Amino acid sequence: ALQTPSLEKGVVVYETETEEALANIWSELLGGGIFAPHEHFFEVGGHSLLGVRLVARVREQFGVELPLRAVFDQASLAGMAQVVDLLRRDNEGGEDRVGPIRQRSRRLSTRGEKTE
């Protein structure tokens, strides 16, 4: 089990793997740094345009559509991670959002068009 988030001897400990993955995305978008779960995206240099890029990176990495509004409403790293985890659980229980895209790509490829 992962430990409770804390800062011990200069090392950030994340509660979930999602928190850690989001922290890496934040670091990429914000030009480096280590972010603790309690930190807020907009207080550490984020802004609305980076929020849009964050939504795109979450889509790429986790396969879920994080609403831009959630970036504002759940601006802490831990809060965003909870939203992403909820969206992932919802995806597992329902239709896979990636499925129709893959099927459509296969149809396009039979016409001789590239799918990637």
C-alpha positions in Angstrom: 0.0 0.0 0.0 1.2 3.5 -0.8 1.8 5.9 2.1 -0.1 9.0 3.0 1.2 12.0 1.2 3.9 13.8 3.0 7.2 15.5 2.6 9.9 13.5 4.4 13.6 14.5 4.1 12.9 16.4 1.0 11.1 13.5 -0.7 7.4 13.8 -1.7 5.4 10.7 -0.9 2.2 10.2 -3.0 -1.0 8.5 -1.8 -1.8 7.0 -5.2 0.0 6.2 -8.5 -2.4 8.7 -10.1 -1.1 11.5 -7.9 2.5 10.6 -8.9 1.6 10.5 -12.6 -0.2 13.8 -12.4 2.8 15.3 -10.6 5.0 14.3 -13.5 2.6 15.9 -16.0 2.5 19.1 -13.9 6.3 19.0 -13.9 6.4 18.7 -17.7 3.9 21.6 -18.2 5.4 23.9 -15.5 9.0 23.5 -16.6 10.2 21.1 -13.9 9.9 20.9 -10.2 8.4 18.5 -7.7 4.9 19.0 -6.6 3.3 17.8 -3.3 -0.3 16.6 -3.2 -1.6 19.6 -1.4 -0.2 22.1 -3.9 -2.6 24.0 -6.2 -2.0 24.1 -10.0 -2.6 27.9 -10.2 -0.5 28.7 -7.2 2.6 27.0 -8.6 2.5 28.7 -12.0 -0.4 27.1 -13.9 -2.8 29.2 -15.9 -5.9 28.6 -18.1 -3.9 27.7 -21.3 -1.7 25.3 -19.3 -5.0 23.9 -17.9 -6.1 23.0 -21.5 -2.8 21.3 -22.1 -3.2 19.4 -18.8 -6.6 18.2 -19.9 -5.0 16.9 -23.2 -2.1 15.2 -21.3 -4.6 13.5 -18.9 -6.6 12.2 -21.9 -3.4 10.8 -23.5 -2.1 9.2 -20.3 -5.2 8.0 -18.6 -7.7 7.7 -21.4 -10.3 9.9 -19.7 -11.8 13.3 -20.4 -11.0 15.5 -17.4 -13.3 18.5 -17.7 -11.5 21.8 -17.8 -13.8 22.9 -15.0 -12.3 20.2 -12.8 -8.9 21.8 -13.2 -10.3 24.9 -11.6 -12.6 23.2 -9.1 -10.1 20.6 -7.9 -6.9 22.6 -8.4 -4.8 20.6 -5.8 -2.8 17.7 -7.1 -4.6 15.3 -4.8 -8.1 16.7 -5.8 -7.3 16.3 -9.5 -6.0 12.7 -8.9 -9.3 11.8 -7.2 -11.3 13.2 -10.1 -9.2 11.2 -12.6 -9.5 8.0 -10.6 -13.3 8.5 -10.5 -13.4 9.0 -14.2 -11.3 5.9 -14.8 -13.6 3.8 -12.6 -16.6 5.2 -14.5 -14.9 4.2 -17.8 -14.3 0.7 -16.5 -17.9 0.2 -15.6 -19.3 1.7 -18.9 -18.4 1.8 -22.5 -14.8 2.2 -23.3 -14.4 5.6 -24.9 -11.3 4.5 -26.9 -13.2 1.6 -28.5 -15.2 3.5 -31.1 -12.1 5.6 -32.1 -10.1 2.4 -32.7 -13.0 0.9 -34.7 -13.3 4.1 -36.8 -9.5 4.1 -37.4 -9.7 0.5 -38.7 -12.5 1.5 -41.1 -10.5 4.4 -42.4 -7.4 2.2 -42.9 -9.4 -0.1 -45.2 -9.8 2.9 -47.5 -6.1 3.3 -47.8 -5.8 6.2 -45.3 -3.2 6.2 -42.6 -4.6 5.8 -39.0 -1.7 7.1 -37.1 
